[in-house]
Amino acid sequence: MREFNKLSVETIRKISALKKEPSWMLDFRLQALEVFKKLSLPEFEPNVNLLDLDLEEIDYYVEPKAKKQRTWVGVPDEIKDTFYKLGIPQAEQSILAGVEAQFDSEAIYGSLQKKLEQQGVIFTNIETALQKHPWLLQKYFGTLVKVTDNKFSALNSAVWSGGSFLYVPPGVKVDLPLQAYFQMGAPGLGQFERTLIIADTNSSVFYVEGCTAPTYSENSLHAGVVEIFVGKNATVRYTTIQNWSKNVYNLVTKKALVDDSGNMIWVDGNLGSKVTMKYPACYLKGNHANGEMY
């Protein structure tokens, strides 16, 4: 198992090479590293500090024990047991249109109903999207959550790994929820998933995300980034339920851009963690655009 615990140009080049990324993504990562070095840690209020967060002690990438599977049969037993305890396979069979599951730094399971594939819906991990749909990634990735937004958006941009990609074509209504699940299974891990959702004109989708981590003695860091683009007269409902152990710093940046008559609904529940601080935002770009946060 490969683990990278030093934040350096060499580490970023290794991560990018492992993922066989195009040169423009490596350049994006390296530029983000330079921004990260220049930015100060944010000062949260009230009475929240990051004094115990040692960024030199974080593992920035932990290679998974298994390659991504299309059926539960191929998932290693110890990982599969976790997912069964959470009810993910059972939910997939009864109430979900698709599932993406990540363990540590990479996706290890993914599925999508054939009907939605035939309608042009893309729901996969973001690494696969980068290989198969590079023009969509290059058009949207990092354009809403900027590298310069804060120190942790810069850190994510430099070392991101895993996360979901969802594209809903014009006029397609996804009636059943699509779910992504992120598990931190290693102590002292930094999880830096990247989620990109694009709902085109007159489409609608319900995306559900779950995150959890067991209790270890070392502090862990979850610094995800979420970018959502809501097209004209489209609707996106994004629900996340996060249940962290008490030694996880949960520092996330998430933004949505909403076009004419679009509707964006954030539902965000957070349990546990040592510190949770998020930057959710709806940018109402179009006329009659609507944003709600719960």
Number of C-alpha atoms within 10 A of each C-alpha: 6 9 14 18 18 16 18 14 13 12 18 22 17 15 21 21 13 10 14 13 16 13 11 10 17 19 14 15 25 20 15 22 23 15 20 22 11 11 14 10 13 11 10 10 8 6 6 12 13 13 7 10 15 11 14 10 16 21 21 27 25 21 16 18 15 15 13 18 16 13 11 16 9 14 19 14 11 8 15 17 12 13 18 13 10 13 11 19 16 13 15 18 10 9 11 20 23 22 25 25 26 24 22 25 27 27 29 24 24 20 18 19 15 12 10 17 11 9 15 14 21 19 27 23 28 23 22 16 20 20 14 11 13 15 12 13 18 13 9 16 20 18 10 17 21 15 24 16 14 18 20 24 27 27 24 27 31 30 24 25 27 24 27 27 23 21 20 25 19 19 15 19 19 17 11 14 19 24 25 27 24 24 22 23 19 19 17 20 25 30 31 28 26 24 20 22 23 24 28 22 21 19 23 25 23 18 22 18 19 17 17 19 23 15 17 15 9 13 21 30 25 23 24 26 27 21 22 23 25 28 27 22 22 28 25 25 16 21 19 18 16 20 17 24 18 18 22 28 23 21 17 19 21 20 18 26 22 29 24 18 20 29 24 24 18 20 13 15 12 14 13 17 20 18 17 16 15 15 12 14 16 21 16 20 16 16 12 15 22 19 18 12 12 8
